Amino acid sequence: MSAARFVVSGKVQGVFFRASTRDRAQALGLRGFARNLADGRVEVLVAGDEAAIDELAAWLREGPPQARVDDLERLPARDEEAGEGFSAI
């Protein structure tokens, strides 16, 4: 199992980014969460198959149609941080 934490910047709040991320992550069989940060960014923590995480990362660079992603930062994470299932907090 692999894990990663992403921080997404741009127009990513109020555009269904978290819900769309949850749907995409669930379809890829990933565990974790997506949550808004106070500074307007979105944090995404995922755990699962490395190829699925890479596929989600590619999707996060674009996001849903209403979003505008200016930057995507990938940070290390621990598998146990992801919990069970995937939630949009």
C-alpha positions, 0 to 999 in steps of 0.5 A: 500500500502507498499513501500520499497527501495532496494540496490543491490550489486555485479555484477549488472551493465551492465548485464540487471539488471535494465531492468529485474527488471522493467519487473519483477516489472511490472509483479507483478503490482508494481510501482517505479524505478530501477537505477544505483548508481555511486558506482556500486550498483543498487537502486530499489524503489517499492510500491504496495502489500506487498506480491508482494514486498516480491516476488520481494525481493526474485527475487532481491537476485538472479537477472537475469542470468548474474548478481551476487548478493553479498548483498541485503539491504532493507530500508524503503520508502514512497509510494509517492516516487514510482510515476506511473508505473515502470521505469529503469532509 
